[in-house]
Amino acid sequence: MTIKPLADRVVIKMVEAEETTKSGIILTGAAKEKPQVAEVIAVGPGGLVDGKEVKMYVAVGNKVLTSKYSGTEVKVDGCEYVIVRQSDILAVVD
């Protein structure tokens, strides 16, 4: 099954949080922060959204920084994805 987002929606897959700190301390599941970096899996076509023309600036494969608690989480074929509006994406990470 594939997900095809509509309008200004973007399907992202969160990048796993670090298991250890820079100093080598292993983090437990509760101590890890919710990841904010994600990879773009699919991009909607843009177009008219709420009466305004929306141009899509992200592309499949981009690494992006998102708002901490934005989007809708979905599970497809055992993989977890988040569907967000393009406006919830804060930056593209190089």
LINPE-V457388 format. One record per run of one state. SS is the DSSP state (A for helix, B for strand, O for the rest). FROM is the first residue (numbers start at 1). LEN is the number of residues. If there is no record, write none. Layout:
SS/FROM/LEN, SS/FROM/LEN
This chain:
O/1/8, B/9/6, O/15/5, B/20/1, O/21/5, B/26/1, O/27/10, B/37/7, O/44/3, B/47/3, O/50/2, B/52/3, O/55/8, B/63/4, O/67/5, B/72/5, O/77/2, B/79/7, A/86/3, B/89/5, O/94/1
